[in-house]
Amino acid sequence: MASLKRLLIGKPMETKRLKHEKLPKWKALAVFSSDALSSVAYATEEILLVLALLGTSVFFYSLPIAVAILVLLLLVTLSYRQIIYAFPSGGGAYVVARDHLGTKISLVAGAALMIDYILTVAVSISSGVAALTSAFPGLLPWKVELAVALVLLLMVLNLRGITESATVFAYPTYVFIGFVLVMIAVGGWQLWQEGWHGFTMHEHASTAHMFASGYSLFILLRAFSSGCSAMTGVEAISNGVPAFRPDSSKNAAITMGWMSTLLGVMFLGITVLAAGFGVTPTEHQTVISQIGRHVFGNGLLFYLFQLATMVILVLAANTSFAGFPQLTSIMAKDGFLPRSLAARGDRLVFSNSIILLSVLAIALIIAFHAKTHSLIPLYAVGVFLSFTIGQSGLIKKLWNREEGRKFGVLLTVETGAVVTGIVTLVTMIAKFTQGAWSVIVAIPLFVWMFIRIHEHYKKIGEQLRLDEREWQQREKLLKPKVIIPISGVSKVVAQSVQYARSISDDITALSIIFDEKDEQKLRQKWEKFYPDIPLEVIYSPYRTILSPLLEYITKAEKEADRAPVTVLLPQFIVKKWWHTFLHNQTAIILRFFLIMKKDVVIATLPYHLRE
């Protein structure tokens, strides 16, 4: 197992190498922005799928919806650049809320972000598989298996370390960006030459008509909330500021500017091409695939574009593998998650968090059969809730600092908080029946879990805290009473007796027998070697060891008064692993049950066999 681990994730790294595992901006863009940038592959399609409920005559409204989303993206970007400078330790909305809005609100933000990261992996991988099956329909029956395999591949790559995984993921990200920008440029030229031959605003679908109908307005808002999936992952850079090279805040803010510019250009460009070419969503071919086929034809370039799309959608999940461990490590240090999630593994990454994220994402993929359209309705609630909380905390911070009260910055952040708050409510209502209800239920359950974990750690700390008076009392404890369970007289028992003599003068051997005839033979042999140590023999008519042993130890514990009771378990260790199955593992079973007794010390003295 150790050899397999070294083969998969590489040799362990020294702690001092951590400072060399920081990312330059060009690599950080690929690691932290792949989720946001890849969302252009399905965001436009999500808008059109909702508008299709009113017919293709309203598909033209995908353009004003896209513009509205870009305005929202600008507000969120400006706000989160301020968060990056104000909170360089990372953690995003969770840390902002923890420091300025209180513990409970910070836990809501933490829950929303964690759910968002898990869904990002499931949605991105499922979308990547959908892009692959669009080009190769023969793979459709295997889409769940393909998705699970891709999650496991990403898990292994991320376990290898930050810098190594960033190098692997950087180049495909830039290939995809290049393909999309070329597609927009060539597609725009084609529209210029051929003229707009797609969707236009029809008389019966005028703005006044649309807003006059309550149902139509609801569909427009629902389409807007679906298109907001383009903004998922925007907050990832603010969560992972410590992963950047110094000056980390400045580099993170610059990278966020690059990401938002690229995202805005690609999302608007794809939406314009979809409207200009008259692309409609189909079951077996994505919107971006149809645009690519129209621009590149049906040749090699199209299949390379599909491959690049699939790869970036898969790598989009890597944003979560970069952000989720950073977030959970901070929450674990605060005592709201298991402390093992704050520990770095062999390769200086938070290995336990990476594995946990993979397991949860695989569970979602299997549960939803790797269907992107089933997963996306769960997506935007947590994202915009964390946006709103993060910006609200930043507003309070700016108001509390005299030098921070710059009217322009404050107005931008306040506007962003109000708008994202409205979007959160719209998303909850518009997508409630599609599955958003499950996220609304899950967030309080996560918060409840965080609180229970924190209470556990708090109570453990109170019980383990040692004051001076208690320490002095412990120092005056008597020597222990030692009980050695035996089945016979052997070298294993002899070693245990020798050790027991070094720690106590009160030693008793205890044997549980199933046949009364065995008692005399055992006593004769015991008295020959250890006449000074009493031997207690208990007959067990029902051939059980555990019950009579526990009864005897409980009785000895009561009689010992203040003296501790130590149960010394002799155990021989075999040389080869398969030899274990040839012997009874009584000592292991006894240890498992005895560990539950409050005032009994259990010690195992191993005797290693040569053959």
N, C-alpha and C positions, 0 to 999 in steps of 0.2 A: 504493500500500500504506500509506503514511504517513497519507493522508487517511482511508482505511478504518479504520485503527487509532484515529485520533482520534475518529471517529464512534462506534466501538464502546465504547471505554474512557475517552474524554474527554481533556482536556488534561493535560500533566504537572504534578505538584505539587512545590513546593519542599520540601527536606528539613525546613526549620523548621516546616512545617505538620504534621509527624508528631505533635507533642504535642496537636494539636487533633483528631486522628483516634482519640482514646480513646472508649470506649463508656460511657454511663450504664447503671445496673443493668437498667432495663427493656428496653433494646435488647440488652444482653449476654445476658439470659435467652433472648431469641429466637434469637440467633446461636449461643450455646454449648449451649443446652438443647433445641433442636429435635429432635435425634437421640433423646435420652432420652425426651422427652415424646411423640414420634411413635411410639415403640415400643409404646405401648399399643394401637395399631391392629392389631398382629399378634402380640403376646406371648401373649395368652390363646388365640388360635387355635393357636399352636404347641404349647401345653400339650395342648389338646384333640386335635390331630392325632396326638400320640403316645399319649394315653390311648385313642384309638379302636382301637388294636391289641388292647386288652382288652375292647372293647365299650362301649356307652354307659352301661352299668350302673356304670362307675367314673368317669364324668364329674364326679360330685360332688367327687372328690378334687382337682379344679382349685382349689377354695377353700382347703384347707389348704396346697396347693403355693404359691398366691399369697401367703398369709400368711407362709410360710417365706421367700419371695423378698423380701417387705417387711422382714422382720427383717434379712436380709442387706443390703438397701439402706440401712437405718439405720446398720449398722455401717460400711459403706463410706463413707457420707456423713460420719459423725463423723471417720473417719480422714482423709479427703481435705480436710476443713476444716483439720485440723492441718497437712497438707502445704502447703496454700495459704499459711498464716501462716509456715511454716518455710522455704518456697522461693518467695519472691515473684517470682523471675525467670522462672517458668514452666517448662515442660518435663516436669512431672508425674513419673511413675515413672522416666523416663530420668535426669533430673537427680538425683533422690533416690538412685538406685542408683549413679550415677557418683560422687557425693560420699561415699557411705557403704558401698557393697557391692562396689566394684571395677568396672573397665572392662568385663570380659566380661559380667557380669550386667547392667550398664547397656545393653549392646548388645542383649542378649536382650529387655529391656524396650522399647528403641527399635524393634526389629524387630516385636515384638508390637503396639505402638501403630500403627506404620505400616501393617501388614496390617489392623488393625482399622479404621483410617480409610479405607483403600481399599475394604474390604468394606462399610463404612457407606454410602458413596456408591452402590455397586452395589445393596445391599439396599434402601436407602431409595427410590431411583429406581424400582427394579423393583416395590416395594410400592405406590408412588404410581400407577404405570401399572396395577397390578392393581386398585386402587380405582376407577380411571377405567373400566376395561373391565368391572367389575362393574355399573356403571350403564349403560354403553354397549357391549354385547357385540360390536357391529359393528367395534370397533377392535381386537379380539383378534389378527387377522393382522398388525397393524402395531406390536405391543408393543415389539419390539426397536428399531425405528426411532424410536418415540416416546421410549423410554428414552435413547437416544443423543442425541437432540435436546435433551432436558431437561438432560443433563449439560453439553452445550455451552452452553446458556443460563445455567446456574449458573456456569460457568467465566467467561463474559463479564461477568456481574454482579459476580463477586468481583474480577475484574481492574480494575473501576472504582473500587475502594477500600473500606476497612473501613466507614466511616460511611455511605456511600451504599448499600452492599449491606445493611447492618443496618437501615436505614430501610425498604427494600423488603421485607425478610423479617419485620419485627416484627409488622405488622398481621395477616397471615394466621395467624401463630402464635397470637395472642391470640383470633382468630376461632375457631380449632379448639378451643382450651382452653374457650372459652365454650360452644361446641356440645356438647362432651363433658360438661361439668359440668351443663348443662341436661338432656342425655340421661339422665345418671345420676339427677338429681333427679326428672325426669318418670317415668323407668322405675321408680325406687324407689317412687314414688307408685302407679304401676300395679300393682306387685307387692303393695303394701300393700292396695290395693282388691280385686284379683282373687285374691290368695293365691298362694303358691308353687306353680307348676304345671310346674316343670322337673325337674331331676335331684335325686335324693335318695340317701342311703346305703342300699343294699339289703342284705338279710341275707347273701346269698352274696358280697357285696363288702365285708365288714366289714374293719376295720383288721387284726385278727388273721389273717384269711384272706389278705389281701394280702401281709403280711410273711412269712407261712409259705411262700409260693411264691417261689422264687428268681427266676423269670422275671418275675413280677408286680412284685417289688421293683425289678428292673432297669428295667422300663418306667416305674415311678414316678420313679426317679432320672433317667431319660432325659427324662421330661416336665418335671421340675424344671430340668434343664440347658437345655432348650428355652425354658422360661419365663424363664430368666435373660437372654434377649435383651432383656427390658425394661430391663436395667441398662446396656446398651451406650450409651456417650456420657456416662456419669456423670462420668468423669474429665476430660472436655474442658475444664471450667472451670479445673481446676488446671494444665492445659497452657497456657492462654491468659491467665494473670493479668496480664501486662504490657499487655494490650489494654484493661483497665479504667481508668476515671478514678481519680485519687488520692482517697482512700487505696485503692490497688488491691487489697491483700490483704483488707481489711475488706469492700470492695464485692463481691469475688469470693466470699468466704465467705457473705455474706448471700444472694447470688444462688444459690449452691449449696443453701442451705436452702430457698429458694422452689421451686427445681426439684424437689428430692426430695419435698417435701410435695405438690406438684401431681402428680408422677409416681405417688406412692403412692396418692393418692385416686383418680386416674383408672384406674389399673391394677386396683385392688381393685374399684372400682365396675363396670367393664366385665366382670370375671370373675364377680361376683355376678349381674349382669343376664343373662349368658350361661347360668349355671346355673339361674337363676330362670325364664327363658323357655324353657329346654330347647333352646338353639341348638346345632346340630351343624355342623361344617365341611363345606362343599360345594366342588366344583371351580371353579365359576364365580362364586361369591359369598362374600365374606369374612365372618367372624363379626361384625365390627363393623358391616358393612353390613346384616346380618340384624337386629342389635339396633336399628340406626337405623331400618330399615323398620318394625319392631314398635312403636317409640316414636313416630316422627314420621309414620307412615303412608306412603302411596306418592305423596305430593304434592310440592310445591315445596320444603318444608323438608328432605325426605329427600335430594333432589338437591343442595341447597345443602350439606348435611352431607357428602355424598359428595365434592363438589367441595373442601370445606374439608379433608377427610381426604387427598384426593389431593395438595393443595397442601402440607400440612404434611409428608407423607411425602417429597415432593420436596425441600422445604426442609430436611428432616432431614439431607440430604446436606451442607447448608451448615455443619453442625458440623465436618465433616471439612475443609471449605475454610477454616475458621477455625483448627482445631487442627493439621492436617497441616503447613501452612507454618511455624507457630511451632516445631514439633518439628524439622522438617528443617533449619531455619535454625540452631538450636542445635547439632544434630549436624554440620552442615556447618562451623560455626565450630570445632568440636572436631576436624575433619579426618576424619570418618568418612563423609561424603557429599560430592559435588562442590561446590566452593566457590560455584559459580553459584547454588546453592539458598539461600545466605545473603544474596544481593543483592536489594535492594528495586527494584521497577520504577518506571515513570513515575508510578503512582498510590500510591506508598508501601506497596505490598503485595509479598509475595514471589511475583512473577509466575511464575518458573520452576517453583516448587513447585506452584502452582495448576494450571499446564498439565500437569505430570507426573502429578499426582493424577487429572486428568480423563482422560488417555490410559490410565492403568492401570485405572481404573474402567470405561471403555468396553470395554476388552479383556475384562474379567470379564463384563460384561453380554452381550457377543456370545458368549462361550464358553459361558455358562450359559443363553442364550436368554431372559434377563430373568425367570427363574423364581425367585421369592422363596424357595420351600421348598427349592430346590437350593442356594441361597447361604447361608441362615441356619445350617445345620450347620457351616459354616466359621467362624462369627461369634464365638461366645462364648469359644473357647479363648484367643485373643490378649487379649481383654478381661480375663478373670479372671487370666491369667498376669501381666499388667501390674498389676492390683490387688494381687496377692500380693507382687510384687517391691517395689512402691511402699510398701506398709505395712511390709514387712520392713526396708527402708531407714530408714523413720521410727522404727521400734523401736530400731534401733541408734543413731540420732541422739539419741533421748530418753534412752537409757541412758548416752550419752557426756556428757550435760549434766546436772549435778547439779540445776540449777533446773528441769529438764524432767521430773524423775522424779515426776510426779504419778500416784498409784496409779490413779485413775479413768481418766485419759487413756491411760495405758500399757496397762491391762487391756482397754480398748475396742479399741485398735489391735492388740494381740496376738490378741484374739478374732477381729477382722476378718481378720487375716492367716491364721490357722488355717482359718477357715471358707472364705475365698476360695481357699486352697490346696486344700482338699478338693473344692470345686466345680470347680476346674481339672482335677483328676484324674478326677472323675466325668464331666465334659464330654469329656475326651480319650477315656475308655473308652466312654462311651455313644454318642458320635457318631463314633467312629473309622471305622467302615465307611461312614458317610454322607458322608464327605469331610473330617472333622477331621484325618485322616492327612496331607492335603496341607498344612495349616497347620503341623502338627508338623514336617514336612519343610522347609517354606519358611522357618521361623524360623532354623534353623542356616545355611541358605543365605544369608539376609540378613546374619547375623552374619559369615559368611565374607567376604561382599562388603564389609562395613564395614571389616573388618581389612585386606583387600587395598588398599582405597582409602587407609586411614591409612598403611600401609606405603609406598605410592607417594608420598604427600605428604612423609613423613619422609625418604625417600631423595632426593627432589627438593630438599628443604631443605638436606640435607647437601652435595649437589653444587653448589648455588647459593651457599652461604655463602662469603663472601670474607674472608680474613684479610689482615693487613697485609703479610706477606711476599709472598703471591701478588699482591697489588695492586701492589707495587713492581716485580715481574717483568713484569706486564702493561704497566706504564708504559714499559718499555724495549723494547717490541716494535718491529720495523722497519716501515717504510712498506709498504703492501700491494702485491702484484703484481696488476694489474688486467687481466682478460680481457674483451673486448667481443665477444660473438657478433654477427655481422652477416650480412645477406643481400644488401646493396648499399650504396651511398653515398647518403645522404639527409639531410634536416634532423634526422630523429630520431637518426641516428647521430652527426651533428655535435654535437648537444646532449650526447650521452653522452660523446663524446671530450673536450669542454670540461670537463665535470664530472670525468672521470678525471684530467685534467691537474692539477686542484686538489688531488687527494689522493695522487698518486703520480707518479713519474718512470718507473716500470716498467710500460708499457702495451703490450698485444698485442691486435690484432684477429684474430678467428677466424671463418672462413667455411666452411661445409659445402656442397659443390657436388655436383650429380648428373650433370653433363656436363662432361668435362674441357676442352671448348672454351670454357667460360665463365670459366676461370681467368685467361687473358690479359687479357680485357676488364676484369675486376674489378680486377686489379693495376694496370692503366694508370690507371684512374679513381681508385683509392685513393692511388697515389703522386703524382698531381696535387694532391690536397688535403692528404695527410698523409704526406709523404716520411720524416718522422722517427719514425713509429710502424710497427713491423714488422707484416706481415699474414701469418698462417698460413692456408693453404688446404688442406683435406682433401677428397679425392674419396671419395664414398660410393656404391659401385656398386649397393647394394641400396636406395638412396633413403631412408635413415633418418638422422635428425639426432641423435637422442638418444645412441646407442651411441658414435659417434666423438667427440662432444662430451664425454661423461663420461670416456672414455679419456684425452683430452687434458688435462682438468682434473685427473684423478688423477695423471697424470705431472707436471704443473706443480706440484701440491701437494707431491710428494715432492722436487722440485728446489728448491723455495722455502725449504727448511730451516725456520727459525723465522718467516719472514715470512708473514703471512696472505695468502690468495688471495681476491680479490674478483671475482665474476662480475657484470658490469654489463649488465643486459638492457635494450636500447632497446625501447620499446613506445609506439605511438601510440594515443590514446584517442579513439574516435569520439564524435560529438555526440549521436546518437540511438541508443537501445538496440538497435533492430533492425539497425543497421549492423554490429553485432558479428558477426552471422551471415554477413556478406559477406567476412570476412577470417579468415585463419588465426590461431589463438590460440597461436602457438608459444611466446611468452614465458611464458604462463601454464603451459603443459605443462612447459617447462624448469624453471620455478621449483618446481613440484610435486616433481620428481625431485631437483633439486639441494639442496633443503632437507634432504634426508636425509643429505647428506654432512657429516661431523663438523666439519672445520676449514675450511670454505669459507663465505665471506660472500656472500649473494645480494642484489643490490640492483636494483630496477626504477626506471628513470627515465622517467616518463610524458611524452609529447608530445601536448598536447591540440589536436585539429583544430577549425577554426572551422566547417566545413560538414559 
